[in-house]
Amino acid sequence: MADAGLCIGCGACASLMGRPGVRMDWDAEGQLKPHGPAHWRSARTRGFARLCPFSPAATDEDGIANQRFPDAARKDEAIGRHEAAYVGHVGEDEYRAQGSSGGMATWVASELLRRNRVDGVAHVAPAQDRLFRYRIARDEAALRAGAKSRYYPVDMAGILDEIRATPGRYAVIGIPCFIKAVHLARRADPILHERIGFTLALVCGHMKSRHMVDSFAWQMDLAADAVAAVEYRVKNPDRPANWYTARLATRDGEERMRDWWHLVDGDWGSGFFQNSACDYCDDVVGETADVSFGDAWVEPYSSDGRGTNVVVVRAKALREMIDEARAEGRLALTEVDAAFVKDTQAAGFRQRREGLSYRLTWAKRGVRPVKRVPPRADHIPVRRKLVYRCRHWIARGSARMFRIARALRQPWLFLLWGRAALAVYQGLTYSRGWLGKAFDRIEGWFSKAAA
């Protein structure tokens, strides 16, 4: 799976299928991958095939959701089975201010702890040996210290081991493919099945490599190896929520900030440093989770710098908990339909539905993924195909060019390549700049010729 570019680095295999010497470690592209003896990596086992979230032999999201939520009140092609969906934010304490969005993910996890529904919550937080790691929070203070977005590779091997070793009831917060991996692991391991009671998914665009932090450091005139802390989304109530600002801090206390749009790799949709497995993901909103949280990327919410969540609830117990808090005025949530949720994540659905169906037609070495959308290319205009090709080229090329620039100690090589790649992408996608005008003219010529 790793050799075929389908490993997302979740760590489930290293935990459940591991042997002495097996660990999760960095690969050349700055992604976490399982490392171990050659015979372990090359062995073909039924257990592994059913455990990996991108394996064609694993149960897909529909199969997992059908089993977990057979009596769901609603079913939608885009967001899956669910009881209800909402837009809004937390109305109590500082949850909204402390989070990247409306504070709902941290609030639900905290409420589970407060109500004694779980003994611990597995979540991502700043760490000493890496910028971020999964850890298990056993009180609200520890949980809230891990609030905010983390666009950095992490793995669950350690926390799955800890959950198996330490009796209790647990919730796990993660991106959709990680939550799918948790449910596949619960099927394989009765201890995990018993102890993991709740799963909370975070809507995901794609995973980045750790090299994006190094690139940000280069562009802020910092030494990459001196960075000790990263805040990807500095919240500013006076600016729109989608105006991202990154803050880096060094070990000696120096801080630098820069808006994402002033960074070469700051256009999220362009695909810089994307994990290759993300090209084959079809779950935008975490369809196997008990509840999912995303940003409300539609107006007027995207212009509200305080942050606003969309929430999709699948577990009846969590809907009851949320509706009770709404009635008490603790949550400022309005119920919405599936179409609204889909609109808030429109770009993600294009990439994981239309774009995925096109990418499935491409030649590919190694394992071929089996997805819920069919391979198809005849329904997509030529220019849109070029956008998908460009994203893939940037994702792969950014990793290679970064390695070359770092090896030569010449950051300007990567930054020069990145600016050129971004100009091509934005010209194709947004008709921006002189390249955009050129693409528009070429497209117009072809349209006239075909008429």
BELJOCOR-V252147 format. One record per backbone hydrogen bond with DSSP energy under -1.0 kcal/mol. NH is the residue of the N-H (numbers start at 0). CO is the residue of the C=O. E is the energy in kcal/mol with one decimal. If there is no record, write none. Layout:
NH/CO/E ; NH/CO/E
This chain:
4/1/-1.6 ; 5/0/-2.9 ; 14/10/-1.6 ; 15/11/-2.8 ; 16/12/-2.0 ; 21/18/-2.3 ; 22/34/-2.6 ; 24/32/-2.5 ; 26/30/-2.3 ; 29/26/-1.7 ; 32/24/-2.9 ; 34/22/-3.6 ; 40/36/-2.1 ; 41/37/-2.1 ; 42/38/-1.1 ; 48/44/-2.0 ; 49/45/-1.6 ; 50/47/-1.3 ; 51/47/-2.1 ; 54/51/-1.5 ; 57/54/-1.2 ; 63/59/-2.2 ; 64/60/-2.9 ; 65/61/-2.8 ; 66/62/-1.4 ; 67/63/-2.3 ; 68/64/-3.0 ; 71/68/-1.5 ; 73/81/-2.1 ; 79/75/-2.0 ; 81/73/-2.4 ; 82/312/-3.4 ; 83/312/-1.6 ; 85/310/-2.5 ; 86/333/-2.1 ; 87/308/-2.4 ; 88/331/-1.7 ; 89/101/-2.5 ; 90/329/-2.6 ; 94/91/-1.0 ; 97/93/-2.6 ; 98/94/-1.3 ; 106/102/-1.9 ; 107/103/-2.7 ; 108/104/-2.0 ; 109/105/-2.6 ; 110/106/-2.8 ; 111/107/-2.0 ; 112/108/-1.6 ; 113/109/-2.9 ; 114/110/-2.5 ; 115/112/-1.4 ; 116/111/-2.5 ; 117/111/-1.2 ; 118/168/-3.3 ; 119/168/-1.3 ; 120/136/-2.5 ; 121/170/-3.1 ; 122/134/-2.6 ; 124/132/-2.6 ; 126/130/-1.3 ; 132/124/-2.3 ; 134/122/-2.7 ; 136/120/-3.0 ; 142/138/-1.9 ; 143/139/-2.8 ; 144/140/-1.4 ; 145/142/-1.5 ; 146/143/-1.3 ; 151/149/-1.4 ; 155/9/-3.9 ; 159/155/-2.5 ; 160/156/-2.0 ; 161/157/-2.2 ; 162/158/-2.5 ; 163/159/-2.0 ; 164/160/-1.8 ; 165/161/-1.9 ; 169/194/-3.1 ; 170/119/-1.9 ; 171/197/-2.0 ; 172/121/-2.7 ; 173/199/-2.4 ; 178/174/-2.3 ; 179/175/-2.3 ; 180/176/-2.0 ; 181/177/-2.2 ; 182/178/-2.0 ; 183/179/-2.3 ; 184/180/-2.5 ; 185/181/-2.4 ; 186/182/-1.7 ; 187/183/-1.4 ; 188/184/-2.0 ; 192/188/-2.1 ; 193/189/-1.9 ; 194/190/-2.3 ; 195/191/-2.5 ; 196/169/-2.4 ; 197/169/-1.4 ; 199/171/-3.0 ; 200/290/-2.7 ; 201/173/-2.0 ; 202/292/-3.1 ; 203/283/-1.3 ; 208/272/-1.1 ; 209/29/-2.5 ; 211/208/-1.3 ; 214/210/-2.5 ; 215/211/-2.5 ; 216/212/-2.4 ; 217/213/-2.5 ; 218/214/-2.1 ; 219/215/-1.0 ; 220/217/-1.3 ; 221/216/-2.7 ; 225/222/-1.9 ; 226/223/-1.2 ; 227/248/-3.1 ; 228/248/-1.8 ; 230/246/-2.7 ; 233/244/-2.7 ; 238/235/-2.2 ; 240/301/-1.0 ; 241/301/-1.2 ; 242/239/-1.7 ; 243/241/-1.1 ; 245/257/-2.7 ; 246/230/-2.7 ; 247/255/-2.6 ; 248/228/-2.4 ; 249/253/-2.7 ; 250/225/-1.6 ; 252/249/-1.7 ; 255/247/-2.4 ; 257/245/-2.1 ; 259/243/-2.5 ; 261/258/-1.7 ; 262/259/-2.2 ; 265/262/-2.0 ; 269/266/-1.6 ; 270/267/-1.5 ; 273/270/-1.8 ; 274/206/-2.1 ; 277/274/-1.4 ; 278/275/-1.4 ; 279/276/-2.3 ; 280/277/-1.3 ; 288/285/-1.7 ; 289/198/-1.5 ; 290/198/-1.1 ; 291/311/-2.5 ; 292/200/-2.2 ; 293/309/-2.2 ; 295/307/-2.1 ; 296/294/-1.5 ; 297/295/-1.5 ; 301/297/-1.8 ; 303/300/-1.5 ; 306/303/-2.0 ; 308/87/-3.2 ; 309/293/-2.0 ; 310/85/-2.5 ; 311/291/-2.1 ; 312/83/-2.9 ; 313/289/-3.0 ; 314/289/-2.0 ; 318/314/-2.0 ; 319/315/-2.4 ; 320/316/-1.9 ; 321/317/-2.6 ; 322/318/-3.0 ; 323/319/-2.0 ; 324/320/-1.8 ; 325/321/-2.2 ; 326/322/-2.2 ; 327/323/-1.3 ; 328/325/-1.5 ; 329/324/-2.3 ; 331/88/-2.6 ; 333/86/-2.7 ; 335/84/-2.5 ; 340/336/-1.6 ; 341/337/-2.6 ; 342/338/-2.1 ; 343/339/-1.8 ; 345/342/-1.3 ; 348/344/-2.2 ; 349/345/-2.2 ; 350/346/-2.2 ; 351/347/-2.0 ; 352/348/-1.3 ; 354/349/-3.2 ; 356/352/-2.4 ; 357/353/-1.7 ; 358/354/-2.6 ; 359/355/-2.2 ; 360/357/-1.7 ; 361/358/-1.5 ; 375/356/-2.3 ; 379/376/-1.1 ; 384/380/-2.0 ; 385/381/-2.1 ; 386/382/-1.6 ; 387/383/-1.9 ; 388/384/-2.5 ; 389/385/-2.6 ; 390/386/-2.4 ; 391/387/-2.0 ; 392/388/-2.4 ; 393/389/-2.7 ; 394/390/-2.7 ; 395/391/-2.2 ; 396/392/-3.1 ; 397/393/-2.9 ; 399/395/-1.6 ; 400/396/-3.1 ; 401/397/-2.1 ; 402/398/-1.8 ; 403/399/-2.1 ; 404/400/-2.5 ; 405/401/-2.6 ; 406/402/-2.4 ; 407/403/-2.2 ; 409/404/-2.8 ; 412/409/-1.9 ; 414/410/-2.2 ; 415/411/-2.6 ; 416/412/-2.2 ; 417/413/-3.0 ; 418/414/-2.3 ; 419/415/-1.9 ; 420/416/-2.8 ; 421/417/-2.7 ; 422/418/-2.0 ; 423/419/-1.9 ; 424/420/-2.4 ; 425/421/-3.0 ; 426/422/-1.8 ; 427/423/-2.4 ; 428/424/-2.9 ; 429/425/-2.1 ; 431/425/-1.6 ; 435/431/-1.4 ; 436/432/-1.8 ; 437/433/-2.0 ; 438/434/-2.9 ; 439/435/-2.4 ; 440/436/-2.2 ; 441/437/-2.5 ; 442/438/-2.6 ; 443/439/-2.3 ; 444/440/-2.4 ; 445/441/-2.2 ; 446/442/-2.1 ; 447/443/-2.3 ; 448/444/-2.4 ; 449/445/-1.9
